[in-house]
Amino acid sequence: EDEPEGLANDAEVEEFAEFANREAVRSTCVVVTLLSWSQSKVPSGILTPEGSEPDAADGLLNDRDLTQALLRADNVLIPCTLEYQEEMVQAKRIVAQIQRRSAQVCVIAVLLMPKPVLLNRETNEVLVRRHSELLSTGVDDVLYFELLRDVAALKRAINLSRAMWKTNMLRAKLMLNVEVDFDSAEEAAQVQVEHSSLLWEQIPKTLMPEFRPVNEQILETTNMVGHFRLISRLPSRKGMVLQAVDADQKAVAIKIFEKSQTQDPGLLESIYREIRLTGEVVRHPNIAKCLDMIHSLSRVYLVMEFAGGANIEHIISCRQEQRMNESEVNNCFEQVVRGVAHLHSKNIAHRNICLRHLVVSTLAGSDREHVRIVDFQHAMLVRPDMTSRTIVGSMPYMAPEMAAGGPYWPHSADAWSCGV
């Protein structure tokens, strides 16, 4: 690639910088460019390096301007393209400068993508590489501009990055307070309270409108949760799932998440994903629906349709021959494929189809099995031509390209899992 003369920003960088410098974003963010402004006058509120060459002046931001800017905002937004090596050099220097100036600032890089974005394997590999390169400079998060088409979307992304950054800071403090004296223990306990509040109250309130707030009045006993009476434990490798009945004696399944054992925002997001997808988006007889969510001081409960007392893996393991007959297989496979086809029609990929996520019940007045797909914590919304690198499936049902860690098509991965 031909490199530009001198060290001036690309037009795309300056276009985004001015876009992000609007009042709605400027109140919480300082916009910084890695290279000098192409015009003589820099727009008010945007910080740029003082030198036009790496060795002119110091090539860094004006310390006084940076200090004043960080007094009004605790996030720094750095648009870039990484088309040229100078951007990487400047990124390492400027990020270090910002972090020396304040330990309470969240530095967010914005990787500008071509317009329009052509999502193919080559583009994906370039984006993954540049994403890793940006993280190596010390930034706290990387956003993609093509996905942030308006101010509201940009603000939401910034708020999420800030929340994740704050969670990681609190987690680091907790790790440093493993061995403490009495005074430090009190401080560590306070950090744990702050972490729990951030994870289970502040993040959902800001970013997850359907996530129920804490209800301190929820009844929780050994055999009751709210108005649900607990009956028995259902087979599950991960977490606890209980069979219960409501006030009308209708059977439900209740998934239980202990808040004290959940420190990862990723798990919180996966719980919310299951609520949204199976509670609002998906309606199908072969997919278990989320009926309700209960949020107490110590636990989160997802109330699901009762899909049956056992999954296919459990049923097969209890049989002497360790298998289903042909008629059973054909019946179950037909229902699973119908459920997955419905998901794909809604642009959703399950990504973890396996025998233990296929729960079976017997239809009233029939010996025919009714199969429902469960566990949508790894499901994702899929745009056309979208690939993923996240390994979330289960062996031996996982598609080879997912297991290899390479980019894979989520819908194709579902198809492979169904075949296995």
Solvent accessible surface area in square Angstrom, and as a share of the most:
residue,aa,sasa,rsa
1,E,162,0.73
2,D,136,0.70
3,E,103,0.46
4,P,49,0.31
5,E,168,0.75
6,G,37,0.36
7,L,14,0.07
8,A,35,0.28
9,N,13,0.06
10,D,36,0.19
11,A,79,0.61
12,E,90,0.40
13,V,3,0.01
14,E,17,0.08
15,E,95,0.42
16,F,0,0.00
17,A,0,0.00
18,E,92,0.41
19,F,29,0.12
20,A,0,0.00
21,N,21,0.11
22,R,128,0.47
23,E,128,0.58
24,A,47,0.37
25,V,0,0.00
26,R,70,0.26
27,S,66,0.42
28,T,62,0.36
29,C,0,0.00
30,V,0,0.00
31,V,1,0.00
32,V,0,0.00
33,T,0,0.00
34,L,3,0.02
35,L,8,0.04
36,S,18,0.12
37,W,25,0.09
38,S,58,0.37
39,Q,122,0.54
40,S,122,0.79
41,K,166,0.70
42,V,48,0.28
43,P,35,0.22
44,S,87,0.56
45,G,20,0.19
46,I,9,0.05
47,L,25,0.12
48,T,22,0.13
49,P,7,0.05
50,E,92,0.41
51,G,7,0.07
52,S,67,0.43
53,E,75,0.34
54,P,68,0.43
55,D,128,0.66
56,A,34,0.26
57,A,84,0.65
58,D,63,0.33
59,G,1,0.01
60,L,27,0.14
61,L,3,0.02
62,N,46,0.23
63,D,68,0.35
64,R,171,0.62
65,D,55,0.29
66,L,0,0.00
67,T,54,0.32
68,Q,109,0.48
69,A,11,0.08
70,L,27,0.14
71,L,147,0.73
72,R,101,0.37
73,A,7,0.05
74,D,63,0.33
75,N,6,0.03
76,V,0,0.00
77,L,0,0.00
78,I,4,0.02
79,P,1,0.01
80,C,1,0.00
81,T,10,0.06
82,L,15,0.07
83,E,64,0.29
84,Y,41,0.16
85,Q,116,0.52
86,E,44,0.20
87,E,7,0.03
88,M,22,0.10
89,V,71,0.41
90,Q,6,0.03
91,A,2,0.02
92,K,106,0.45
93,R,84,0.31
94,I,0,0.00
95,V,1,0.00
96,A,38,0.30
97,Q,6,0.03
98,I,0,0.00
99,Q,73,0.33
100,R,169,0.62
101,R,103,0.38
102,S,31,0.20
103,A,75,0.58
104,Q,114,0.51
105,V,7,0.04
106,C,0,0.00
107,V,0,0.00
108,I,0,0.00
109,A,1,0.01
110,V,0,0.00
111,L,1,0.01
112,L,15,0.08
113,M,17,0.07
114,P,86,0.54
115,K,119,0.50
116,P,103,0.65
117,V,29,0.17
118,L,126,0.63
119,L,53,0.26
120,N,68,0.35
121,R,150,0.55
122,E,128,0.57
123,T,28,0.16
124,N,24,0.13
125,E,81,0.36
126,V,39,0.23
127,L,21,0.10
128,V,56,0.32
129,R,123,0.45
130,R,35,0.13
131,H,51,0.23
132,S,63,0.40
133,E,58,0.26
134,L,3,0.01
135,L,78,0.39
136,S,79,0.51
137,T,13,0.07
138,G,33,0.31
139,V,11,0.06
140,D,56,0.29
141,D,43,0.22
142,V,9,0.05
143,L,22,0.11
144,Y,47,0.18
145,F,30,0.12
146,E,20,0.09
147,L,93,0.46
148,L,15,0.07
149,R,183,0.67
150,D,70,0.36
151,V,27,0.15
152,A,54,0.42
153,A,17,0.13
154,L,0,0.00
155,K,81,0.34
156,R,140,0.51
157,A,18,0.14
158,I,2,0.01
159,N,63,0.32
160,L,73,0.36
161,S,4,0.02
162,R,50,0.18
163,A,14,0.11
164,M,61,0.27
165,W,23,0.08
166,K,85,0.36
167,T,0,0.00
168,N,80,0.41
169,M,68,0.30
170,L,11,0.06
171,R,74,0.27
172,A,46,0.36
173,K,96,0.41
174,L,34,0.17
175,M,135,0.60
176,L,150,0.75
177,N,33,0.17
178,V,109,0.62
179,E,157,0.70
180,V,58,0.33
181,D,96,0.50
182,F,155,0.65
183,D,106,0.55
184,S,36,0.23
185,A,39,0.30
186,E,99,0.45
187,E,108,0.48
188,A,13,0.10
189,A,49,0.38
190,Q,96,0.43
191,V,10,0.06
192,Q,104,0.46
193,V,92,0.53
194,E,76,0.34
195,H,5,0.02
196,S,49,0.32
197,S,31,0.20
198,L,7,0.03
199,L,1,0.00
200,W,6,0.02
201,E,91,0.41
202,Q,80,0.36
203,I,3,0.02
204,P,5,0.03
205,K,180,0.76
206,T,82,0.48
207,L,39,0.19
208,M,14,0.06
209,P,110,0.69
210,E,69,0.31
211,F,10,0.04
212,R,121,0.44
213,P,110,0.69
214,V,39,0.22
215,N,68,0.35
216,E,123,0.55
217,Q,155,0.69
218,I,40,0.21
219,L,93,0.46
220,E,59,0.27
221,T,67,0.39
222,T,140,0.82
223,N,83,0.42
224,M,50,0.22
225,V,4,0.02
226,G,19,0.18
227,H,103,0.46
228,F,10,0.04
229,R,105,0.38
230,L,29,0.14
231,I,81,0.41
232,S,52,0.33
233,R,145,0.53
234,L,18,0.09
235,P,51,0.32
236,S,46,0.30
237,R,174,0.63
238,K,119,0.50
239,G,54,0.51
240,M,76,0.34
241,V,25,0.14
242,L,23,0.11
243,Q,41,0.18
244,A,0,0.00
245,V,18,0.10
246,D,25,0.13
247,A,80,0.62
248,D,124,0.64
249,Q,115,0.51
250,K,121,0.51
251,A,34,0.26
252,V,3,0.02
253,A,11,0.08
254,I,0,0.00
255,K,28,0.12
256,I,22,0.11
257,F,25,0.11
258,E,57,0.25
259,K,19,0.08
260,S,90,0.58
261,Q,147,0.65
262,T,8,0.05
263,Q,80,0.36
264,D,77,0.40
265,P,9,0.05
266,G,39,0.38
267,L,60,0.30
268,L,1,0.00
269,E,63,0.28
270,S,9,0.06
271,I,0,0.00
272,Y,20,0.08
273,R,52,0.19
274,E,0,0.00
275,I,16,0.08
276,R,83,0.30
277,L,9,0.05
278,T,0,0.00
279,G,15,0.15
280,E,83,0.37
281,V,52,0.30
282,V,3,0.02
283,R,134,0.49
284,H,45,0.20
285,P,92,0.58
286,N,9,0.05
287,I,4,0.02
288,A,2,0.01
289,K,54,0.23
290,C,9,0.05
291,L,73,0.36
292,D,42,0.22
293,M,7,0.03
294,I,14,0.07
295,H,3,0.01
296,S,2,0.01
297,L,117,0.58
298,S,49,0.32
299,R,75,0.28
300,V,0,0.00
301,Y,4,0.02
302,L,0,0.00
303,V,1,0.00
304,M,10,0.04
305,E,50,0.22
306,F,53,0.22
307,A,5,0.04
308,G,5,0.05
309,G,42,0.40
310,A,19,0.15
311,N,13,0.07
312,I,7,0.03
313,E,44,0.20
314,H,73,0.33
315,I,38,0.19
316,I,34,0.17
317,S,64,0.41
318,C,93,0.56
319,R,68,0.25
320,Q,178,0.79
321,E,103,0.46
322,Q,103,0.46
323,R,158,0.58
324,M,16,0.07
325,N,86,0.44
326,E,135,0.60
327,S,82,0.53
328,E,23,0.10
329,V,73,0.42
330,N,88,0.45
331,N,17,0.09
332,C,6,0.04
333,F,101,0.42
334,E,71,0.32
335,Q,7,0.03
336,V,8,0.04
337,V,59,0.34
338,R,130,0.47
339,G,0,0.00
340,V,8,0.05
341,A,56,0.44
342,H,37,0.16
343,L,0,0.00
344,H,43,0.19
345,S,81,0.53
346,K,89,0.38
347,N,83,0.43
348,I,0,0.00
349,A,0,0.00
350,H,1,0.00
351,R,20,0.07
352,N,12,0.06
353,I,5,0.02
354,C,2,0.01
355,L,53,0.26
356,R,54,0.20
357,H,14,0.06
358,L,11,0.05
359,V,19,0.11
360,V,13,0.07
361,S,32,0.20
362,T,91,0.53
363,L,68,0.34
364,A,108,0.84
365,G,93,0.90
366,S,49,0.32
367,D,130,0.67
368,R,103,0.38
369,E,31,0.14
370,H,26,0.12
371,V,1,0.00
372,R,40,0.15
373,I,0,0.00
374,V,30,0.17
375,D,19,0.10
376,F,1,0.00
377,Q,9,0.04
378,H,53,0.24
379,A,0,0.00
380,M,29,0.13
381,L,110,0.55
382,V,14,0.08
383,R,110,0.40
384,P,116,0.73
385,D,93,0.48
386,M,40,0.18
387,T,26,0.15
388,S,14,0.09
389,R,84,0.31
390,T,72,0.42
391,I,93,0.47
392,V,21,0.12
393,G,18,0.18
394,S,13,0.08
395,M,127,0.57
396,P,92,0.58
397,Y,24,0.09
398,M,23,0.10
399,A,1,0.01
400,P,67,0.42
401,E,66,0.29
402,M,4,0.02
403,A,39,0.30
404,A,86,0.67
405,G,25,0.24
406,G,20,0.19
407,P,20,0.12
408,Y,3,0.01
409,W,105,0.37
410,P,1,0.01
411,H,54,0.24
412,S,53,0.34
413,A,2,0.02
414,D,0,0.00
415,A,61,0.47
416,W,119,0.42
417,S,12,0.08
418,C,21,0.12
419,G,62,0.59
420,V,88,0.51
